[in-house]
Amino acid sequence: MPPGVEAVFYDLVSSTNDVAREKAIEKHNGPIWVGAAAQSSGRGRLGRVWVSEKGNLYASLMIRLHEKPENMMALPFLVALAVRQALIKSGATEDKILCKWPNDILLNKKKVAGVLIESSIGTDGYIDYIIIGIGTNLTLYPLDSEFPATSFAKETRHFIEPEDYFMHLADAFNVQWHAWLQFGFEPIRQDWLRYSWGLGEKRRIRTSTQDIVARLVSLDKDGALIIKLDDGSESRLYAGDVFPSDTSG
């Protein structure tokens, strides 16, 4: 683990985010990683079930900090870049790993990892702690997911122990986190754009209010996805899901 960072690893937990939250409630100073070989109640964004059998890595990082929520817009993107780097360190081909807005990582255009970020806001409006949950399909993957999924082993023909990948992930996150603290969001934004899936192409986008096809234009300085509609107008999205359109790959 990087200097000053603690870690615990379990065979089975309800979810690593739950355990990380317990650490925060117990006033653990953090940062602390919680890793697990399996979860009984894994979840993804919007409360979706995250298949959590043995063979993959389920990990959460709890960081205690005093910061305004609006100043943390870089977080999903630096986490995605860290996961990307951990996969490369583990043996994946660099140009095969792409970042899908807002918080997925693709290997050969199929989902190999996802991120779930949760936070606790104090009465003063500042963050008390954040929990960054990361699930990576190392050997297993769901066959019935809406967006095609895969595993590291299937795509690379390599096997890596979850504990070894855990170390790569913690090291890669540490690099990205300190780069953000030193240089701000812009270098992260540029890196994410360089490795983004679908930039400049049409994609189907689903939000809580609409299901549209639009061209992905860029990532704004506040983390919004900039899209261009068929009528030429541009729009900015802060939440949603992106899928291939009928004409994209």
C-alpha positions as CSV (number, residue, x, y, z in Angstrom):
1,M,0.0,0.0,0.0
2,P,1.1,3.6,-0.5
3,P,2.6,5.3,2.5
4,G,0.0,6.4,5.1
5,V,-2.7,4.3,3.5
6,E,-4.2,1.3,5.4
7,A,-5.9,-1.7,3.9
8,V,-8.0,-4.7,5.1
9,F,-9.1,-7.6,3.0
10,Y,-12.0,-10.0,3.6
11,D,-13.2,-13.2,2.1
12,L,-16.8,-12.1,2.2
13,V,-18.6,-8.8,3.2
14,S,-22.1,-7.5,2.6
15,S,-20.5,-4.8,0.5
16,T,-17.1,-3.1,0.7
17,N,-18.8,0.3,0.7
18,D,-20.8,-0.7,3.8
19,V,-17.6,-1.8,5.6
20,A,-15.9,1.4,4.6
21,R,-18.8,3.4,5.9
22,E,-18.6,1.6,9.2
23,K,-15.0,2.6,9.4
24,A,-15.9,6.2,8.9
25,I,-18.7,6.1,11.5
26,E,-16.2,4.6,13.9
27,K,-14.2,7.8,13.3
28,H,-11.3,6.1,11.5
29,N,-9.1,8.8,10.2
30,G,-8.5,7.1,6.8
31,P,-7.5,6.8,4.1
32,I,-8.3,3.1,4.3
33,W,-9.0,0.5,1.6
34,V,-11.5,-2.3,2.1
35,G,-11.1,-5.2,-0.3
36,A,-13.1,-8.4,-0.6
37,A,-13.1,-11.6,-2.6
38,A,-16.9,-11.7,-2.6
39,Q,-19.9,-9.6,-1.6
40,S,-23.4,-10.8,-0.5
41,S,-25.1,-7.4,-1.3
42,G,-23.0,-5.7,-3.9
43,R,-24.6,-2.8,-5.6
44,G,-23.8,-0.4,-8.4
45,R,-25.2,3.0,-9.5
46,L,-28.9,3.7,-9.0
47,G,-29.1,0.7,-6.6
48,R,-28.4,-1.9,-9.3
49,V,-27.3,-5.3,-8.2
50,W,-23.5,-5.9,-8.8
51,V,-22.8,-9.6,-9.3
52,S,-20.1,-10.2,-6.6
53,E,-18.9,-13.8,-6.6
54,K,-15.4,-14.9,-5.9
55,G,-12.8,-14.4,-8.6
56,N,-13.1,-10.6,-9.0
57,L,-12.0,-7.7,-6.9
58,Y,-14.5,-5.6,-4.9
59,A,-12.8,-2.6,-3.2
60,S,-13.7,0.6,-1.5
61,L,-11.6,3.5,-0.3
62,M,-12.7,5.8,2.5
63,I,-11.1,9.2,2.6
64,R,-11.9,11.7,5.2
65,L,-11.7,15.3,4.1
66,H,-13.3,18.8,4.5
67,E,-14.2,20.0,1.1
68,K,-17.2,21.4,-0.7
69,P,-19.0,18.8,-2.9
70,E,-18.8,20.9,-6.0
71,N,-15.0,20.9,-5.7
72,M,-14.9,17.1,-6.2
73,M,-16.1,16.9,-9.8
74,A,-12.7,15.4,-10.8
75,L,-13.2,12.3,-8.7
76,P,-15.1,9.9,-11.0
77,F,-12.6,10.7,-13.8
78,L,-9.4,10.3,-11.8
79,V,-10.8,7.0,-10.4
80,A,-11.5,5.7,-13.9
81,L,-8.0,6.6,-15.0
82,A,-6.6,4.8,-11.9
83,V,-8.5,1.7,-12.8
84,R,-7.3,1.9,-16.4
85,Q,-3.7,2.1,-15.2
86,A,-4.2,-0.8,-12.8
87,L,-5.5,-2.9,-15.6
88,I,-2.5,-2.0,-17.8
89,K,-0.1,-2.8,-14.9
90,S,-1.9,-6.2,-14.7
91,G,-1.2,-7.0,-18.3
92,A,-4.0,-5.5,-20.4
93,T,-3.2,-3.8,-23.7
94,E,-3.2,0.0,-23.2
95,D,-5.2,1.0,-26.3
96,K,-7.9,-1.6,-25.5
97,I,-9.0,0.2,-22.3
98,L,-11.4,3.1,-22.5
99,C,-13.3,5.2,-20.1
100,K,-17.1,5.4,-20.5
101,W,-18.9,8.4,-19.1
102,P,-19.7,8.8,-16.3
103,N,-17.9,6.1,-14.4
104,D,-17.3,2.8,-16.3
105,I,-14.1,1.3,-17.7
106,L,-14.3,-0.8,-20.9
107,L,-11.9,-3.5,-22.2
108,N,-12.4,-4.3,-25.9
109,K,-15.5,-2.1,-25.8
110,K,-17.1,-4.2,-23.0
111,K,-17.6,-3.2,-19.4
112,V,-14.8,-4.6,-17.1
113,A,-15.1,-2.2,-14.1
114,G,-17.5,0.2,-12.5
115,V,-17.3,2.9,-9.9
116,L,-19.8,3.9,-7.2
117,I,-19.0,7.1,-5.2
118,E,-20.8,7.9,-2.0
119,S,-20.3,10.7,0.5
120,S,-21.4,12.1,3.8
121,I,-22.1,15.8,4.0
122,G,-21.9,17.6,7.4
123,T,-24.3,20.2,8.7
124,D,-21.9,22.9,7.4
125,G,-22.3,21.7,3.9
126,Y,-18.8,20.3,3.6
127,I,-17.9,16.7,3.0
128,D,-17.0,14.7,6.1
129,Y,-15.9,11.6,4.1
130,I,-16.1,10.0,0.7
131,I,-16.3,6.3,-0.2
132,I,-15.1,5.2,-3.6
133,G,-16.4,1.8,-4.5
134,I,-14.7,-0.1,-7.4
135,G,-15.7,-3.4,-8.8
136,T,-13.5,-5.1,-11.4
137,N,-14.3,-8.2,-13.3
138,L,-11.1,-10.1,-13.1
139,T,-12.4,-13.6,-14.0
140,L,-16.2,-13.5,-13.9
141,Y,-18.8,-11.2,-15.5
142,P,-22.5,-11.1,-15.9
143,L,-24.0,-12.5,-19.1
144,D,-27.3,-10.6,-19.0
145,S,-26.1,-7.0,-18.4
146,E,-27.7,-4.3,-20.6
147,F,-24.3,-3.0,-21.6
148,P,-22.0,-5.9,-22.7
149,A,-19.7,-7.0,-20.0
150,T,-16.4,-8.9,-19.9
151,S,-13.6,-9.9,-17.6
152,F,-9.9,-9.2,-17.6
153,A,-9.1,-12.9,-17.9
154,K,-11.4,-13.4,-20.9
155,E,-10.0,-10.5,-22.9
156,T,-6.3,-10.9,-22.0
157,R,-6.0,-14.7,-21.4
158,H,-4.1,-13.7,-18.2
159,F,-5.1,-14.5,-14.6
160,I,-4.3,-12.2,-11.7
161,E,-5.0,-12.8,-8.1
162,P,-7.5,-10.2,-6.6
163,E,-5.0,-9.3,-3.9
164,D,-2.3,-8.5,-6.5
165,Y,-4.6,-6.4,-8.6
166,F,-5.7,-4.7,-5.3
167,M,-2.2,-3.4,-4.8
168,H,-1.9,-2.1,-8.4
169,L,-5.2,-0.3,-8.0
170,A,-4.2,1.3,-4.7
171,D,-0.9,2.5,-6.2
172,A,-2.5,3.8,-9.3
173,F,-5.2,5.7,-7.4
174,N,-2.5,7.3,-5.2
175,V,-0.7,8.6,-8.3
176,Q,-3.9,10.1,-9.7
177,W,-5.1,11.6,-6.4
178,H,-1.8,13.4,-5.8
179,A,-1.6,14.6,-9.4
180,W,-5.1,16.1,-8.9
181,L,-4.1,17.8,-5.7
182,Q,-1.0,19.3,-7.3
183,F,-2.2,20.1,-10.8
184,G,-6.0,20.3,-10.6
185,F,-8.7,18.9,-12.9
186,E,-7.5,20.0,-16.3
187,P,-4.7,17.3,-16.8
188,I,-7.2,14.6,-15.7
189,R,-9.9,15.9,-18.0
190,Q,-7.5,15.9,-20.9
191,D,-6.3,12.3,-20.1
192,W,-9.9,11.1,-19.7
193,L,-10.8,12.7,-23.1
194,R,-7.8,11.0,-24.7
195,Y,-9.0,7.6,-23.5
196,S,-12.8,8.1,-23.7
197,W,-15.2,5.8,-25.5
198,G,-17.3,7.3,-28.2
199,L,-16.0,10.8,-28.3
200,G,-17.0,12.4,-31.6
201,E,-19.5,9.6,-32.4
202,K,-23.2,9.1,-31.9
203,R,-24.4,7.2,-28.9
204,R,-27.7,6.4,-27.3
205,I,-28.0,8.3,-24.0
206,R,-30.6,7.6,-21.3
207,T,-31.3,10.0,-18.5
208,S,-34.1,10.0,-15.9
209,T,-36.2,12.1,-18.3
210,Q,-35.2,11.1,-21.8
211,D,-33.7,8.5,-24.2
212,I,-31.9,10.1,-27.1
213,V,-29.2,9.6,-29.7
214,A,-26.6,12.4,-29.8
215,R,-23.0,12.9,-30.6
216,L,-20.5,13.0,-27.7
217,V,-18.6,16.3,-28.0
218,S,-16.4,16.7,-25.0
219,L,-16.2,16.8,-21.2
220,D,-16.8,20.2,-19.7
221,K,-14.6,21.7,-16.9
222,D,-17.2,20.8,-14.3
223,G,-17.4,17.2,-15.4
224,A,-20.6,17.5,-17.5
225,L,-20.8,15.5,-20.7
226,I,-21.3,17.9,-23.7
227,I,-23.5,16.4,-26.4
228,K,-24.7,17.7,-29.8
229,L,-28.3,16.9,-30.9
230,D,-29.4,16.3,-34.5
231,D,-30.7,19.9,-34.7
232,G,-27.2,21.2,-34.0
233,S,-27.9,22.4,-30.5
234,E,-25.6,21.4,-27.6
235,S,-26.6,20.1,-24.2
236,R,-24.8,19.3,-21.0
237,L,-25.5,16.2,-18.9
238,Y,-24.5,15.5,-15.3
239,A,-26.0,12.0,-15.0
240,G,-27.2,9.2,-17.3
241,D,-26.1,6.1,-19.1
242,V,-24.5,5.8,-22.5
243,F,-24.9,2.9,-24.9
244,P,-24.0,2.2,-28.5
245,S,-26.3,3.6,-31.0
246,D,-27.5,1.5,-34.0
247,T,-24.7,3.0,-36.1
248,S,-21.8,2.9,-33.5
249,G,-19.5,0.3,-32.0
